[in-house]
Amino acid sequence: MAFRNNFGNPQGFIGRLMLSGMNMGHSPMAKWAFTQFDVPDDGMLVDIGCGGGFNIRRLLDRSKDGFVYGIDISSTSVEKSKKTNKKNIGKRCEVLLGSAENLPLKDNSIKLATAFETVYFWKDLEKCFAEVKRTIRPGGKFVVVNDPGDPEKHWEKMIPGMKSYTPDEIKQIMEAVGFMDVKVTKNKFMFCVSGKKGN
């Protein structure tokens, strides 16, 4: 697999190297983002597009009695996430192979769903957001964390299958599928959009 294809679907040796780099490189964004929303103390949580698994670990650290799923389309990512969270696998954590279009989760089961630096590669964002909403229990939240949109589309030209979004575009799609109280917080380098499923 070509190097640039590994951004959206890491595979093999190059994919494993990239996931290790992502775990480190995305850390400042994750640290900021986790100050922008509350993590439930219990219940089921999911990180969609879990990559190398560091955000699964962050959710576990913040949810004292919670159970955290990680889901990724890449088998290499699933393997890496399991290694990153090996002490909790089978106890408070499970990592599954799956896509945002067809999540291997029950209806109305999730208290918090997160998507860090991944919606760039979701083919039909409205369909995927509706699928996330299906899995979230009433009152639960969906949080998307991204880099700012790329007006010149430089990354899209370089990386196959990538599409960048502005905070307002993410907000509008969340609202279109029925999320409520959608909020945007941002700084110069990143943004966080959160929405709630109604009762």
N, C-alpha and C positions, 0 to 999 in steps of 0.2 A: 504494500500500500504506500502511495506517495506521501511524503512528509506532511504536506498541507492538508491531506485528507484526514490526518490524525486529530485535527482540532475538533471535529464534530463526532468522530467515532474512533477513538484510539485503539490501535491493534498492535500486537506483537511487541518486539523489543523497543522500537521507536515510540510506540504508544505508551509503554511503561515509563520510559524516560520523560515523555511529555507530561504524564500524570504526576510524576514526582515534582516536576517544575511547576505545574499548576498548583499543587498543594502549597508550595512556598510562595509563588508569585501572586496568588489570589488572596493570600492571608491578610494584607492590609484592608482590602475591600470587605472581607468577611468580618473582621474585627469592627469596622465601622458599622456594617449592616446590622450586626447583632445588637447595636445600641438603638436601633430604629424600630424594633418590634419586640413584643413579649413572647417568650417561649413557655408554653404550658408546663406545669409541674408534673402532669400525668397524661394519660391517654396515648393515642397513636399519632406519630408524626412521620413525615416523609420528606426526604430530600430527593427531588427529581433531577436527573442528570448529575448524579452524585460524584462522577469523576474519580478522583483519588481518595475520597472518603473523609477528608478533614472536616467538612461541614456536618457530616453524620456525627463525628466525634464532638463537635461543638454543641450540637443539639443534645446529645447524651449528657454532656457536662452540665447543661443548663436545665434539663428536665429530670428532676430527681427520681420520679417514679414512671417516667414515660418509656414507651417502646418506639424505636426509630427504625423506619424502613429507608433503605437507599435503593434507588432504581436507576438503571442506566442501560442504554441501547448497546453498549460495548461490553463484550465478555471480558476484555482486558481491564476495563474500569471496575467491573464487578469483582474480579479477582483482587485488584489493588485495594478496593474499599474494604473487602473482607480482611485483608492483611492489616490495614490501618486500624481496624476496629476489632481485631481478633479476640480480645478479652471479653467483648460483649456479644459476639455472634452466638446466636442460640439462646441468649439470656435476655438481653434488652435490645437486640438489634438483628435485623435480617437484611441482606442485600440481594436484590432480585434483578434478573435480566428482563427488560421491558422498555416500551416506548411511551412517550407522553400521549400519544394518540390512543393507546390501549393499555391503561395502567392495570397491573395485576393486583388490584385492591378492591375491597368491597364498597358498595354504596354507603355514604354517610358514616364513614368509619374514622376519618382523619381529623384531628384537632388543628394541626398546622401543616401546611405544605409549603416547601421552599424550592426555589429554582434559582441557583446562583450561576450567572454567566453561561446559560445553556439555551435560553429561548431563541438565540440566534439561529439555532439549527433545527427548530421545530417547524415542520413543513407547512402546516396549516394552523396558525396560532389560535384562531377562534375555535376550531375544533378541539385543539389540545386544552385550551383553557376551560372549555365546557366539560371535557373529560376530567380535568382536575376538580372542577366544581362537583361533579358526580360523587367523587370519593370523599369530599369534605362533609363533616357533620354540620348541622345547623349551628350557627354561631362561630364556626371554625374559620380560619384565615388562610389565604394564599398570598405568599410574598415572592416577588420577583426582584432580583438584584442584578444590575447590569452596569457596564460602562455606558457613558453617554452615547447617543446616536452618532453615527459617522456621516456627516452631511456630504462629504465627497465620495463616500462609498469605497474608500481605498481597500479596507479589509475584505469587503464583498468581492472585489476584483481578484484578490489574491487567494482567498480560501473557498474551495468548492462548497456549495450548499449553505453559505452563511448569509444572513440578512440582519442588518442592524435596525434597532428601533429607538425612537425617542421615548422619554417618560410619558408624554401625552398619548402616544400611540398605544403603549402598554395599558395605560389607564382606560382608554376608550374601548379596547378589546375586552378588558375585564368587565367593564360596565355593560358591554353588549351581550355578554353571556349571563349576566344577572348578578355579578358580585356587587355588594353594597358598600357604602362608606369607603370608597376607594381613595386612598391617600398617596401622595407622592412626596418623598423627601429626597434631597439631592445635595451634592456639593460639586466642586469643579470636576471631579474625577469619576464619580459614580452616582447611581441613583437607586432608590428602593421604592417599589410600588406595592401596596398591600390592599387587599380587599377581603370583605367578610361575606360568608354565605348566610343568607337570611334564615330566620326561624320558620 
